Amino acid sequence: MIVSHRKVLSKARDISNILSPLFPIYNDKHIRLATCVTFISLSLTSLAQSSAPANDFAITLERRSCLGNCPDYEVTILANGSVRYEGRWYVRVKGIRQTVIPVSTVQELAQEVRDKNFFQWQEKKFICIDYPEVHITAISEGRRKHVLEGCNTPGKVLKLADEIDRISGAYAWVGHSKQP
């Protein structure tokens, strides 16, 4: 929110004209200055709140096993940096593990999801026999989106899945060969 100084001064004059009779001890300059400071403070507070990250951001990657020995696990990243991993089959670490990553890293991921228009991606409803399934579900700003890649087709779903693995640290638990 950008506010011009002329608008601020105009608002300050309007408010000082109203307040001057109520506070005769202070002259017009004092009231205008106090009004400007208050108005600017409120504007900056509003700006800071509008640029804050959405606290409802969450993204879950679920890789489901194939008929062979494909890893089967789920990892969720929350806006506060919490990461929850659950390893099920063909992973180095089975069970639930939790860690924390920097909030700034989560904010970068949330921005990437927005920049790539994730919430407009086409939803596939089919899978191929004996291929691992990749499910990604994201929640942001009250919206929820689920995408599926069930035929291991190279593309944006698998790229985002690899990015979630990397950011969350899931590679360490999965024992994934793509670990950076």
Rosetta blueprint (number, residue, H / E / L):
1 M L
2 I L
3 V L
4 S L
5 H H
6 R H
7 K H
8 V H
9 L H
10 S H
11 K H
12 A H
13 R H
14 D H
15 I H
16 S H
17 N H
18 I H
19 L H
20 S L
21 P L
22 L L
23 F L
24 P L
25 I L
26 Y L
27 N L
28 D H
29 K H
30 H H
31 I H
32 R H
33 L H
34 A H
35 T H
36 C H
37 V H
38 T H
39 F H
40 I H
41 S H
42 L H
43 S H
44 L H
45 T H
46 S H
47 L H
48 A H
49 Q H
50 S H
51 S L
52 A L
53 P L
54 A L
55 N L
56 D L
57 F L
58 A E
59 I E
60 T E
61 L E
62 E E
63 R E
64 R E
65 S L
66 C L
67 L L
68 G L
69 N L
70 C L
71 P L
72 D E
73 Y E
74 E E
75 V E
76 T E
77 I E
78 L E
79 A L
80 N L
81 G L
82 S E
83 V E
84 R E
85 Y E
86 E E
87 G E
88 R E
89 W E
90 Y L
91 V L
92 R L
93 V L
94 K L
95 G E
96 I E
97 R E
98 Q E
99 T E
100 V E
101 I L
102 P L
103 V H
104 S H
105 T H
106 V H
107 Q H
108 E H
109 L H
110 A H
111 Q H
112 E H
113 V H
114 R H
115 D H
116 K L
117 N L
118 F H
119 F H
120 Q H
121 W L
122 Q L
123 E L
124 K L
125 K L
126 F L
127 I L
128 C L
129 I L
130 D L
131 Y L
132 P L
133 E E
134 V E
135 H E
136 I E
137 T E
138 A E
139 I E
140 S E
141 E L
142 G L
143 R E
144 R E
145 K E
146 H E
147 V E
148 L E
149 E E
150 G L
151 C L
152 N L
153 T L
154 P L
155 G L
156 K H
157 V H
158 L H
159 K H
160 L H
161 A H
162 D H
163 E H
164 I H
165 D H
166 R H
167 I H
168 S H
169 G L
170 A H
171 Y H
172 A H
173 W H
174 V H
175 G L
176 H L
177 S L
178 K L
179 Q L
180 P L
